[in-house]
Amino acid sequence: MKRLLLFTFALSLFVIHANAQYTQDLITTPEKTQYTQTSMYADVVDFIKTVEANSDLVHVESMGKSLEGKDIPVVVMADPKVSSPKEAKVSGKPVMYIQGNIHSGEVEGKEVLQVMMREILFGDKKHLLDNQIIIFAPIYNTDSNDKLDVEVRRSQEGSPEKTGVRANSQGWDLNRDGIKMETLETNALVTNILMKWDPEILVDLHTTNGTWHGYSLTWAPSYHTSGEKGPYDMTWDKLLPEVTKNVEEKYDVFIGPYGYQNLRDGWPVTAIYTYNHHPRYIVNQMGLRNKIGILSEAFAHERLYQRMNSTHAFVTEILEFTNKHGKEIAAVNDKAERDAINLVKTQAGKVKKGVRFEMVYLEDIPNYRSYEYIPYIETDSSTGYLSAEDMGYASGSDVKLVRGQKIVTLHGIKNYSGFKATVESTLPRGYLIPAELSYIAEHLEKQGAVVKKLTKTVHATGEAFEVTEFNKSRRQFEKHNMVSVEGEYAPVSKTFEAGDYWVDLAQPLANLIFYTLEPQSDDGLVVWNFFDEYFEENGIDNGSVEYPVFKYFELK
Ligand SMILES: [Zn+2]
């Protein structure tokens, strides 16, 4: 017995020793600083150089340059190594893409992706390259990472002591830019990752904003709106439940659905509400691109080492899942692409698809974790923030809520993370764009759409949209006064000439193009002011104006 114990002890020493083979330059900044500091841009670049110099399985390239001229590093890991998208295709292995630091104040994704490079290339996670190619972009928002300050994110309670800022150096939020594509980073991501490497999955790593749910990390899929349902179902029914179960079983970490608790509904809360479905968010756009998107939001109030722990567990288990089911995921995504094209070919002019959506109840969460809230009687009115009526007590009572220390499990919480169309529009066979609106054609091409120039006159039958109401928001959002238009479609025939632009909708990005071009879309080009000048020049102030992009059902 004693000998066996000694042997076990020696074996465990060996195991510990076997894992501790990293050189010092593979230890990240937070690990070196008791988790008080986060990696600077130069630290990440140095880390990647070390990895590149010491592994045969790595290809490094730049996604593009930021305004300050910093390359956004992209690390492609494959066994055997691949150095181009063509080699990736030839290998037959699906590509999985994960990015950190889209918001530079939310740092754990950036740190965890470095840790995971170390483990995949030199540690115990090499098997994750058995059936897939893994691409990491640990520091997507390069410039803003180094603009360090204290309390950039109050909810993180000084862990790490300082972080970078949210917006990129052009002043835009990179996670609201998916449709308008004003930032250098979004253009780099779409051109050099999504279109070039064609990943099956995109995982976007964040820190959440402050809700005191009882999870170390919350997640969301690419919300299913006017996209195909297959990739969403794969994420919601299979990937997320299995990953969640494995993270709890293997790491003792609780993760769950993303959502906001409205304490105005009283305590205990009975529902959680997710965020918008809009494809301006890159995760949501993945669904319209017939791919899987996953949002990861570590719990802001935990310390950096805990947020790294939960994000590490989540990313690891996603990659374990995709390593096992990569072929199946690729097949689901391919089918979504074929279905999108087929629907246009067979049902153009017949079916309608949603262009505006509202958040609705989807399902019950049987066991939902939350920090407990405690009612108390208010004697100093400067402290509480909920009125008694807000919490369902009698009017005039002084009862308030304060957050306690305990995490409780609530049952039958309603999850508002479904989306229902409130406005639908007929799916066309394609769109015709007048030559003078060449910038619209160019914008579609930036998104990855195929746009052609007409070489001869065509006669098209379809529907024209008469804009009768042009509403511009007074409040600025992302430097835009957003627009919504109201009006009506009417059947009409039109002639377009050589030099005008032609978008045949029977193409892989059919759903994204539809959402982008439909005038009533709640996140299309109309919303982002692409047509303001056109409408104003054509007299929208004095009467109705026809939307200049024509949707056709038949072309002759
Ligand atoms: Zn974020």
Boltz pocket constraint, residues with backbone or C-beta under 6 A from the ligand:
constraints:
  - pocket:
      binder: B
      contacts: [[A, 103], [A, 106], [A, 205], [A, 206], [A, 207]]
      max_distance: 6.0
